[in-house]
Amino acid sequence: MSDDRSLFAVSVINTSEIANAIYKWADKYGLIDNVSTLAEIGSGTESRGESFHGLPDAILYNALQRLEKAGRAVLLPGDNLQELGVKFLA
């Protein structure tokens, strides 16, 4: 028998909560009616300490899509996911 073991974690991430946290952050930093990139949102210095900082791009993208569907943001295409633009709406 082998003593090789694998460790993994399963987490349920609520994209609605992430979307709300991102929008509150944008409002707090005066980003409403301005454009930010997904990279700035997920790994920028202003988002350090926020619950969404460092999350995978795909999860952030899903949360931003929720904001767009709710009329709270407009997503602007970039050359890649990191360069995706997000205009937060009032």
Backbone atoms as SQL, in Angstrom:
CREATE TABLE atoms (id INTEGER PRIMARY KEY, chain TEXT, resi INTEGER, resn TEXT, atom TEXT, x REAL, y REAL, z REAL);
INSERT INTO atoms VALUES
  (1, 'A', 1, 'MET', 'N', 0.821, -1.187, 0.000),
  (2, 'A', 1, 'MET', 'CA', 0.000, 0.000, 0.000),
  (3, 'A', 1, 'MET', 'C', 0.864, 1.249, 0.000),
  (4, 'A', 2, 'SER', 'N', 0.391, 2.244, -0.668),
  (5, 'A', 2, 'SER', 'CA', 1.102, 3.509, -0.780),
  (6, 'A', 2, 'SER', 'C', 0.561, 4.513, 0.238),
  (7, 'A', 3, 'ASP', 'N', 1.437, 5.346, 0.740),
  (8, 'A', 3, 'ASP', 'CA', 1.015, 6.407, 1.649),
  (9, 'A', 3, 'ASP', 'C', 0.755, 7.718, 0.905),
  (10, 'A', 4, 'ASP', 'N', 0.740, 7.671, -0.434),
  (11, 'A', 4, 'ASP', 'CA', 0.455, 8.879, -1.208),
  (12, 'A', 4, 'ASP', 'C', -0.965, 9.327, -0.908),
  (13, 'A', 5, 'ARG', 'N', -1.073, 10.585, -0.614),
  (14, 'A', 5, 'ARG', 'CA', -2.393, 11.140, -0.307),
  (15, 'A', 5, 'ARG', 'C', -2.563, 12.440, -1.075),
  (16, 'A', 6, 'SER', 'N', -3.779, 12.715, -1.395),
  (17, 'A', 6, 'SER', 'CA', -4.098, 13.974, -2.057),
  (18, 'A', 6, 'SER', 'C', -4.990, 14.788, -1.146),
  (19, 'A', 7, 'LEU', 'N', -4.801, 16.065, -1.174),
  (20, 'A', 7, 'LEU', 'CA', -5.616, 16.973, -0.388),
  (21, 'A', 7, 'LEU', 'C', -6.247, 17.966, -1.340),
  (22, 'A', 8, 'PHE', 'N', -7.524, 18.151, -1.216),
  (23, 'A', 8, 'PHE', 'CA', -8.197, 19.147, -2.032),
  (24, 'A', 8, 'PHE', 'C', -9.303, 19.773, -1.219),
  (25, 'A', 9, 'ALA', 'N', -9.712, 20.940, -1.630),
  (26, 'A', 9, 'ALA', 'CA', -10.783, 21.659, -0.948),
  (27, 'A', 9, 'ALA', 'C', -11.907, 21.917, -1.932),
  (28, 'A', 10, 'VAL', 'N', -13.104, 21.864, -1.436),
  (29, 'A', 10, 'VAL', 'CA', -14.275, 22.180, -2.228),
  (30, 'A', 10, 'VAL', 'C', -14.913, 23.409, -1.593),
  (31, 'A', 11, 'SER', 'N', -15.203, 24.370, -2.418),
  (32, 'A', 11, 'SER', 'CA', -15.781, 25.603, -1.904),
  (33, 'A', 11, 'SER', 'C', -16.941, 26.009, -2.787),
  (34, 'A', 12, 'VAL', 'N', -17.987, 26.458, -2.170),
  (35, 'A', 12, 'VAL', 'CA', -19.114, 26.996, -2.911),
  (36, 'A', 12, 'VAL', 'C', -18.945, 28.510, -2.929),
  (37, 'A', 13, 'ILE', 'N', -18.794, 29.040, -4.116),
  (38, 'A', 13, 'ILE', 'CA', -18.603, 30.476, -4.253),
  (39, 'A', 13, 'ILE', 'C', -19.893, 31.076, -4.794),
  (40, 'A', 14, 'ASN', 'N', -20.420, 32.025, -4.068),
  (41, 'A', 14, 'ASN', 'CA', -21.659, 32.682, -4.451),
  (42, 'A', 14, 'ASN', 'C', -21.315, 33.911, -5.291),
  (43, 'A', 15, 'THR', 'N', -21.544, 33.805, -6.596),
  (44, 'A', 15, 'THR', 'CA', -21.170, 34.907, -7.487),
  (45, 'A', 15, 'THR', 'C', -22.023, 36.158, -7.247),
  (46, 'A', 16, 'SER', 'N', -23.221, 35.997, -6.717),
  (47, 'A', 16, 'SER', 'CA', -24.045, 37.172, -6.389),
  (48, 'A', 16, 'SER', 'C', -23.384, 37.985, -5.284),
  (49, 'A', 17, 'GLU', 'N', -22.863, 37.302, -4.272),
  (50, 'A', 17, 'GLU', 'CA', -22.179, 37.990, -3.179),
  (51, 'A', 17, 'GLU', 'C', -20.905, 38.663, -3.686),
  (52, 'A', 18, 'ILE', 'N', -20.190, 37.987, -4.558),
  (53, 'A', 18, 'ILE', 'CA', -18.971, 38.566, -5.126),
  (54, 'A', 18, 'ILE', 'C', -19.324, 39.792, -5.954),
  (55, 'A', 19, 'ALA', 'N', -20.372, 39.692, -6.765),
  (56, 'A', 19, 'ALA', 'CA', -20.805, 40.822, -7.586),
  (57, 'A', 19, 'ALA', 'C', -21.147, 42.022, -6.702),
  (58, 'A', 20, 'ASN', 'N', -21.877, 41.788, -5.629),
  (59, 'A', 20, 'ASN', 'CA', -22.234, 42.880, -4.717),
  (60, 'A', 20, 'ASN', 'C', -20.998, 43.486, -4.067),
  (61, 'A', 21, 'ALA', 'N', -20.052, 42.649, -3.679),
  (62, 'A', 21, 'ALA', 'CA', -18.818, 43.140, -3.060),
  (63, 'A', 21, 'ALA', 'C', -18.022, 43.985, -4.046),
  (64, 'A', 22, 'ILE', 'N', -17.966, 43.552, -5.299),
  (65, 'A', 22, 'ILE', 'CA', -17.240, 44.316, -6.326),
  (66, 'A', 22, 'ILE', 'C', -17.909, 45.670, -6.539),
  (67, 'A', 23, 'TYR', 'N', -19.231, 45.684, -6.610),
  (68, 'A', 23, 'TYR', 'CA', -19.936, 46.942, -6.840),
  (69, 'A', 23, 'TYR', 'C', -19.752, 47.903, -5.667),
  (70, 'A', 24, 'LYS', 'N', -19.832, 47.391, -4.445),
  (71, 'A', 24, 'LYS', 'CA', -19.611, 48.238, -3.258),
  (72, 'A', 24, 'LYS', 'C', -18.196, 48.808, -3.264),
  (73, 'A', 25, 'TRP', 'N', -17.232, 47.988, -3.652),
  (74, 'A', 25, 'TRP', 'CA', -15.841, 48.426, -3.754),
  (75, 'A', 25, 'TRP', 'C', -15.716, 49.537, -4.798),
  (76, 'A', 26, 'ALA', 'N', -16.352, 49.356, -5.952),
  (77, 'A', 26, 'ALA', 'CA', -16.300, 50.358, -7.021),
  (78, 'A', 26, 'ALA', 'C', -16.901, 51.677, -6.540),
  (79, 'A', 27, 'ASP', 'N', -17.985, 51.601, -5.819),
  (80, 'A', 27, 'ASP', 'CA', -18.628, 52.801, -5.283),
  (81, 'A', 27, 'ASP', 'C', -17.721, 53.474, -4.249),
  (82, 'A', 28, 'LYS', 'N', -17.136, 52.683, -3.380),
  (83, 'A', 28, 'LYS', 'CA', -16.242, 53.188, -2.326),
  (84, 'A', 28, 'LYS', 'C', -15.048, 53.944, -2.907),
  (85, 'A', 29, 'TYR', 'N', -14.520, 53.466, -4.029),
  (86, 'A', 29, 'TYR', 'CA', -13.351, 54.090, -4.642),
  (87, 'A', 29, 'TYR', 'C', -13.695, 55.069, -5.771),
  (88, 'A', 30, 'GLY', 'N', -14.961, 55.436, -5.893),
  (89, 'A', 30, 'GLY', 'CA', -15.352, 56.426, -6.892),
  (90, 'A', 30, 'GLY', 'C', -15.217, 55.954, -8.322),
  (91, 'A', 31, 'LEU', 'N', -15.448, 54.666, -8.550),
  (92, 'A', 31, 'LEU', 'CA', -15.285, 54.098, -9.886),
  (93, 'A', 31, 'LEU', 'C', -16.583, 54.033, -10.687),
  (94, 'A', 32, 'ILE', 'N', -17.672, 54.529, -10.110),
  (95, 'A', 32, 'ILE', 'CA', -18.937, 54.539, -10.837),
  (96, 'A', 32, 'ILE', 'C', -18.787, 55.513, -12.015),
  (97, 'A', 33, 'ASP', 'N', -19.230, 55.084, -13.183),
  (98, 'A', 33, 'ASP', 'CA', -19.113, 55.819, -14.447),
  (99, 'A', 33, 'ASP', 'C', -17.682, 55.884, -14.963),
  (100, 'A', 34, 'ASN', 'N', -16.815, 55.042, -14.439),
  (101, 'A', 34, 'ASN', 'CA', -15.444, 54.924, -14.921),
  (102, 'A', 34, 'ASN', 'C', -15.195, 53.490, -15.361),
  (103, 'A', 35, 'VAL', 'N', -14.121, 53.295, -16.105),
  (104, 'A', 35, 'VAL', 'CA', -13.788, 51.959, -16.608),
  (105, 'A', 35, 'VAL', 'C', -12.585, 51.408, -15.854),
  (106, 'A', 36, 'SER', 'N', -12.705, 50.163, -15.421),
  (107, 'A', 36, 'SER', 'CA', -11.603, 49.412, -14.805),
  (108, 'A', 36, 'SER', 'C', -11.439, 48.127, -15.606),
  (109, 'A', 37, 'THR', 'N', -10.301, 47.481, -15.455),
  (110, 'A', 37, 'THR', 'CA', -10.119, 46.180, -16.098),
  (111, 'A', 37, 'THR', 'C', -10.337, 45.073, -15.076),
  (112, 'A', 38, 'LEU', 'N', -10.586, 43.892, -15.575),
  (113, 'A', 38, 'LEU', 'CA', -10.727, 42.743, -14.695),
  (114, 'A', 38, 'LEU', 'C', -9.452, 42.558, -13.874),
  (115, 'A', 39, 'ALA', 'N', -8.297, 42.791, -14.482),
  (116, 'A', 39, 'ALA', 'CA', -7.029, 42.659, -13.763),
  (117, 'A', 39, 'ALA', 'C', -6.956, 43.637, -12.594),
  (118, 'A', 40, 'GLU', 'N', -7.388, 44.866, -12.798),
  (119, 'A', 40, 'GLU', 'CA', -7.380, 45.857, -11.715),
  (120, 'A', 40, 'GLU', 'C', -8.328, 45.455, -10.597),
  (121, 'A', 41, 'ILE', 'N', -9.461, 44.908, -10.971),
  (122, 'A', 41, 'ILE', 'CA', -10.450, 44.500, -9.973),
  (123, 'A', 41, 'ILE', 'C', -9.946, 43.309, -9.164),
  (124, 'A', 42, 'GLY', 'N', -9.409, 42.326, -9.846),
  (125, 'A', 42, 'GLY', 'CA', -9.026, 41.084, -9.184),
  (126, 'A', 42, 'GLY', 'C', -7.672, 41.072, -8.520),
  (127, 'A', 43, 'SER', 'N', -6.751, 41.913, -9.000),
  (128, 'A', 43, 'SER', 'CA', -5.409, 41.852, -8.419),
  (129, 'A', 43, 'SER', 'C', -4.740, 43.212, -8.272),
  (130, 'A', 44, 'GLY', 'N', -5.502, 44.276, -8.415),
  (131, 'A', 44, 'GLY', 'CA', -4.947, 45.613, -8.269),
  (132, 'A', 44, 'GLY', 'C', -4.705, 45.984, -6.817),
  (133, 'A', 45, 'THR', 'N', -3.911, 46.999, -6.619),
  (134, 'A', 45, 'THR', 'CA', -3.578, 47.407, -5.250),
  (135, 'A', 45, 'THR', 'C', -4.795, 47.922, -4.489),
  (136, 'A', 46, 'GLU', 'N', -5.737, 48.565, -5.178),
  (137, 'A', 46, 'GLU', 'CA', -6.915, 49.095, -4.490),
  (138, 'A', 46, 'GLU', 'C', -7.866, 48.005, -4.009),
  (139, 'A', 47, 'SER', 'N', -7.784, 46.814, -4.592),
  (140, 'A', 47, 'SER', 'CA', -8.702, 45.749, -4.168),
  (141, 'A', 47, 'SER', 'C', -8.084, 44.821, -3.119),
  (142, 'A', 48, 'ARG', 'N', -6.845, 45.092, -2.723),
  (143, 'A', 48, 'ARG', 'CA', -6.224, 44.264, -1.669),
  (144, 'A', 48, 'ARG', 'C', -7.077, 44.309, -0.407),
  (145, 'A', 49, 'GLY', 'N', -7.248, 43.151, 0.185),
  (146, 'A', 49, 'GLY', 'CA', -8.047, 43.059, 1.397),
  (147, 'A', 49, 'GLY', 'C', -9.528, 42.834, 1.138),
  (148, 'A', 50, 'GLU', 'N', -9.946, 42.944, -0.108),
  (149, 'A', 50, 'GLU', 'CA', -11.356, 42.695, -0.445),
  (150, 'A', 50, 'GLU', 'C', -11.574, 41.197, -0.624),
  (151, 'A', 51, 'SER', 'N', -12.791, 40.747, -0.405),
  (152, 'A', 51, 'SER', 'CA', -13.111, 39.313, -0.466),
  (153, 'A', 51, 'SER', 'C', -12.872, 38.716, -1.848),
  (154, 'A', 52, 'PHE', 'N', -12.916, 39.526, -2.880),
  (155, 'A', 52, 'PHE', 'CA', -12.765, 39.028, -4.249),
  (156, 'A', 52, 'PHE', 'C', -11.332, 39.130, -4.770),
  (157, 'A', 53, 'HIS', 'N', -10.454, 39.783, -4.028),
  (158, 'A', 53, 'HIS', 'CA', -9.061, 39.952, -4.473),
  (159, 'A', 53, 'HIS', 'C', -8.383, 38.591, -4.598),
  (160, 'A', 54, 'GLY', 'N', -7.790, 38.335, -5.761),
  (161, 'A', 54, 'GLY', 'CA', -7.074, 37.090, -5.983),
  (162, 'A', 54, 'GLY', 'C', -7.912, 35.923, -6.455),
  (163, 'A', 55, 'LEU', 'N', -9.215, 36.136, -6.621),
  (164, 'A', 55, 'LEU', 'CA', -10.056, 35.042, -7.137),
  (165, 'A', 55, 'LEU', 'C', -9.708, 34.786, -8.604),
  (166, 'A', 56, 'PRO', 'N', -9.946, 33.574, -9.076),
  (167, 'A', 56, 'PRO', 'CA', -9.698, 33.266, -10.488),
  (168, 'A', 56, 'PRO', 'C', -10.507, 34.178, -11.427),
  (169, 'A', 57, 'ASP', 'N', -9.914, 34.498, -12.556),
  (170, 'A', 57, 'ASP', 'CA', -10.564, 35.383, -13.527),
  (171, 'A', 57, 'ASP', 'C', -11.951, 34.900, -13.925),
  (172, 'A', 58, 'ALA', 'N', -12.112, 33.599, -14.091),
  (173, 'A', 58, 'ALA', 'CA', -13.406, 33.059, -14.527),
  (174, 'A', 58, 'ALA', 'C', -14.507, 33.354, -13.502),
  (175, 'A', 59, 'ILE', 'N', -14.178, 33.301, -12.230),
  (176, 'A', 59, 'ILE', 'CA', -15.162, 33.589, -11.185),
  (177, 'A', 59, 'ILE', 'C', -15.495, 35.083, -11.186),
  (178, 'A', 60, 'LEU', 'N', -14.470, 35.919, -11.306),
  (179, 'A', 60, 'LEU', 'CA', -14.711, 37.365, -11.377),
  (180, 'A', 60, 'LEU', 'C', -15.553, 37.712, -12.598),
  (181, 'A', 61, 'TYR', 'N', -15.256, 37.065, -13.712),
  (182, 'A', 61, 'TYR', 'CA', -16.015, 37.312, -14.943),
  (183, 'A', 61, 'TYR', 'C', -17.489, 36.957, -14.742),
  (184, 'A', 62, 'ASN', 'N', -17.756, 35.831, -14.114),
  (185, 'A', 62, 'ASN', 'CA', -19.149, 35.442, -13.850),
  (186, 'A', 62, 'ASN', 'C', -19.842, 36.470, -12.962),
  (187, 'A', 63, 'ALA', 'N', -19.141, 36.972, -11.954),
  (188, 'A', 63, 'ALA', 'CA', -19.725, 37.981, -11.074),
  (189, 'A', 63, 'ALA', 'C', -19.989, 39.277, -11.846),
  (190, 'A', 64, 'LEU', 'N', -19.057, 39.656, -12.711),
  (191, 'A', 64, 'LEU', 'CA', -19.238, 40.874, -13.505),
  (192, 'A', 64, 'LEU', 'C', -20.386, 40.725, -14.501),
  (193, 'A', 65, 'GLN', 'N', -20.571, 39.529, -15.031),
  (194, 'A', 65, 'GLN', 'CA', -21.718, 39.279, -15.911),
  (195, 'A', 65, 'GLN', 'C', -23.025, 39.480, -15.150),
  (196, 'A', 66, 'ARG', 'N', -23.049, 39.095, -13.888),
  (197, 'A', 66, 'ARG', 'CA', -24.240, 39.316, -13.059),
  (198, 'A', 66, 'ARG', 'C', -24.524, 40.812, -12.910),
  (199, 'A', 67, 'LEU', 'N', -23.459, 41.587, -12.686),
  (200, 'A', 67, 'LEU', 'CA', -23.643, 43.036, -12.584),
  (201, 'A', 67, 'LEU', 'C', -24.171, 43.616, -13.886),
  (202, 'A', 68, 'GLU', 'N', -23.675, 43.108, -15.010),
  (203, 'A', 68, 'GLU', 'CA', -24.154, 43.583, -16.302),
  (204, 'A', 68, 'GLU', 'C', -25.629, 43.241, -16.494),
  (205, 'A', 69, 'LYS', 'N', -26.015, 42.027, -16.168),
  (206, 'A', 69, 'LYS', 'CA', -27.420, 41.622, -16.311),
  (207, 'A', 69, 'LYS', 'C', -28.336, 42.448, -15.417),
  (208, 'A', 70, 'ALA', 'N', -27.809, 42.900, -14.277),
  (209, 'A', 70, 'ALA', 'CA', -28.593, 43.709, -13.343),
  (210, 'A', 70, 'ALA', 'C', -28.587, 45.196, -13.710),
  (211, 'A', 71, 'GLY', 'N', -27.875, 45.565, -14.802),
  (212, 'A', 71, 'GLY', 'CA', -27.818, 46.949, -15.223),
  (213, 'A', 71, 'GLY', 'C', -26.887, 47.810, -14.385),
  (214, 'A', 72, 'ARG', 'N', -25.962, 47.184, -13.672),
  (215, 'A', 72, 'ARG', 'CA', -25.040, 47.926, -12.801),
  (216, 'A', 72, 'ARG', 'C', -23.647, 48.054, -13.405),
  (217, 'A', 73, 'ALA', 'N', -23.431, 47.441, -14.571),
  (218, 'A', 73, 'ALA', 'CA', -22.133, 47.517, -15.240),
  (219, 'A', 73, 'ALA', 'C', -22.297, 47.197, -16.718),
  (220, 'A', 74, 'VAL', 'N', -21.332, 47.654, -17.501),
  (221, 'A', 74, 'VAL', 'CA', -21.238, 47.311, -18.917),
  (222, 'A', 74, 'VAL', 'C', -19.863, 46.690, -19.112),
  (223, 'A', 75, 'LEU', 'N', -19.831, 45.519, -19.743),
  (224, 'A', 75, 'LEU', 'CA', -18.563, 44.841, -20.012),
  (225, 'A', 75, 'LEU', 'C', -18.075, 45.225, -21.399),
  (226, 'A', 76, 'LEU', 'N', -16.805, 45.602, -21.468),
  (227, 'A', 76, 'LEU', 'CA', -16.192, 46.052, -22.717),
  (228, 'A', 76, 'LEU', 'C', -15.102, 45.067, -23.118),
  (229, 'A', 77, 'PRO', 'N', -15.177, 44.487, -24.306),
  (230, 'A', 77, 'PRO', 'CA', -14.217, 43.454, -24.692),
  (231, 'A', 77, 'PRO', 'C', -12.772, 43.950, -24.678),
  (232, 'A', 78, 'GLY', 'N', -11.890, 43.054, -24.295),
  (233, 'A', 78, 'GLY', 'CA', -10.455, 43.305, -24.344),
  (234, 'A', 78, 'GLY', 'C', -9.801, 42.208, -25.159),
  (235, 'A', 79, 'ASP', 'N', -8.491, 42.282, -25.314),
  (236, 'A', 79, 'ASP', 'CA', -7.773, 41.256, -26.065),
  (237, 'A', 79, 'ASP', 'C', -7.770, 39.914, -25.347),
  (238, 'A', 80, 'ASN', 'N', -7.936, 39.943, -24.030),
  (239, 'A', 80, 'ASN', 'CA', -8.036, 38.726, -23.235),
  (240, 'A', 80, 'ASN', 'C', -8.863, 39.040, -21.993),
  (241, 'A', 81, 'LEU', 'N', -9.097, 38.055, -21.173),
  (242, 'A', 81, 'LEU', 'CA', -9.961, 38.232, -20.005),
  (243, 'A', 81, 'LEU', 'C', -9.404, 39.277, -19.040),
  (244, 'A', 82, 'GLN', 'N', -8.090, 39.296, -18.853),
  (245, 'A', 82, 'GLN', 'CA', -7.467, 40.272, -17.945),
  (246, 'A', 82, 'GLN', 'C', -7.711, 41.709, -18.410),
  (247, 'A', 83, 'GLU', 'N', -7.834, 41.913, -19.710),
  (248, 'A', 83, 'GLU', 'CA', -8.015, 43.241, -20.273),
  (249, 'A', 83, 'GLU', 'C', -9.485, 43.608, -20.483),
  (250, 'A', 84, 'LEU', 'N', -10.386, 42.735, -20.049),
  (251, 'A', 84, 'LEU', 'CA', -11.807, 43.028, -20.134),
  (252, 'A', 84, 'LEU', 'C', -12.081, 44.325, -19.393),
  (253, 'A', 85, 'GLY', 'N', -12.783, 45.250, -20.040),
  (254, 'A', 85, 'GLY', 'CA', -13.134, 46.505, -19.393),
  (255, 'A', 85, 'GLY', 'C', -14.477, 46.394, -18.711),
  (256, 'A', 86, 'VAL', 'N', -14.611, 47.092, -17.598),
  (257, 'A', 86, 'VAL', 'CA', -15.871, 47.113, -16.853),
  (258, 'A', 86, 'VAL', 'C', -16.200, 48.557, -16.524),
  (259, 'A', 87, 'LYS', 'N', -17.329, 49.020, -17.038),
  (260, 'A', 87, 'LYS', 'CA', -17.804, 50.356, -16.682),
  (261, 'A', 87, 'LYS', 'C', -18.934, 50.168, -15.689),
  (262, 'A', 88, 'PHE', 'N', -18.722, 50.662, -14.491),
  (263, 'A', 88, 'PHE', 'CA', -19.743, 50.566, -13.437),
  (264, 'A', 88, 'PHE', 'C', -20.756, 51.677, -13.621),
  (265, 'A', 89, 'LEU', 'N', -22.029, 51.328, -13.512),
  (266, 'A', 89, 'LEU', 'CA', -23.121, 52.275, -13.725),
  (267, 'A', 89, 'LEU', 'C', -23.820, 52.608, -12.403),
  (268, 'A', 90, 'ALA', 'N', -24.310, 53.847, -12.329),
  (269, 'A', 90, 'ALA', 'CA', -25.034, 54.281, -11.123),
  (270, 'A', 90, 'ALA', 'C', -26.422, 53.685, -11.097);
